[in-house]
Amino acid sequence: MLDCCSCEGEEPVRKRVRERLSEGRLAVATGLSVVRRGTGRLCSVCDHPIGRNENEHEVRNGGGDTDAVAHAGCHRIWREESRKLVPPLC
C-alpha cells in the first residue's frame, strides 16, 4: 500500500519508475539510502511532497551528491524495479 499516492495504485507507480529509470531520470537504486523525517521536497517517483509526518528516503548518486528523494512506498517500488536491471552477484 502506498501512503503518498494510494489513489493511483501501485501499478501506475511501477510504470512511472520503469519509465524514469529507462529515461535516466532516476538512477538505479540498489545501494543504501538515508532515511529522515520528510522535508517537504517532492518525491522523485510520484511528484507529491514528502510531509513531515512521513519518512523521506534520500538516495545518493555515485559522487555522493543527493540524487533523489522518495516516500517509503515509492522507494520500495523504485528498489524493486532497480533490482530487475542489475544482474545478481555470483
C-alpha positions in Angstrom: 0.0 0.0 0.0 1.3 3.4 -0.9 0.6 6.2 1.6 1.6 9.1 -0.7 -0.3 8.2 -3.9 -2.7 5.4 -3.0 -5.3 6.9 -5.2 -3.1 5.8 -8.2 -2.5 2.3 -7.0 0.8 0.5 -7.2 1.0 -0.4 -10.9 0.9 3.1 -12.3 3.8 4.0 -9.9 5.7 1.0 -11.0 5.2 2.0 -14.7 6.4 5.6 -13.9 9.5 4.2 -12.1 10.3 1.9 -15.1 9.9 4.9 -17.5 12.1 7.2 -15.4 14.8 4.5 -15.0 14.9 3.9 -18.7 15.0 7.7 -19.5 17.8 8.2 -16.9 15.6 10.5 -14.8 16.0 8.1 -11.9 19.3 6.4 -11.0 19.3 2.7 -10.3 18.6 2.4 -6.5 20.4 -0.6 -5.2 22.6 0.9 -2.5 21.9 2.4 0.8 19.6 5.3 1.4 19.4 7.9 4.2 16.0 8.0 6.0 14.8 11.0 7.8 11.6 12.9 8.5 10.1 14.4 5.4 11.3 17.9 4.4 8.5 18.8 2.0 10.6 18.1 -1.1 8.9 16.5 -4.0 9.1 12.7 -4.3 11.2 11.8 -7.4 8.9 8.9 -8.1 5.3 10.3 -7.6 6.0 14.1 -7.6 4.0 14.5 -4.4 5.5 16.4 -1.4 7.0 14.3 1.4 5.4 15.7 4.5 7.0 16.0 8.0 4.8 13.1 9.2 6.3 10.7 6.5 9.7 9.1 6.1 11.9 10.5 3.3 14.4 8.2 1.7 17.3 10.0 0.2 19.3 8.1 -2.5 22.8 9.4 -3.3 24.5 9.0 -6.6 28.0 7.7 -7.0 29.6 11.1 -6.4 27.9 11.5 -3.0 25.6 14.2 -4.1 21.9 13.9 -3.5 20.3 12.1 -6.4 16.7 11.9 -5.4 14.2 11.5 -2.5 11.2 9.3 -2.2 8.4 8.3 0.1 8.9 4.9 1.8 6.4 3.1 -0.5 7.8 4.8 -3.6 11.3 3.9 -2.6 10.3 0.3 -2.1 9.0 0.1 -5.7 12.0 2.0 -7.0 14.3 -0.5 -5.4 12.3 -3.5 -6.7 12.3 -2.2 -10.2 16.0 -1.3 -10.0 16.9 -4.8 -8.9 15.5 -6.1 -12.1 18.1 -4.1 -14.0 21.1 -5.3 -12.1 22.4 -8.8 -12.6 22.8 -10.8 -9.3 26.2 -11.2 -7.8 27.5 -14.7 -8.1 
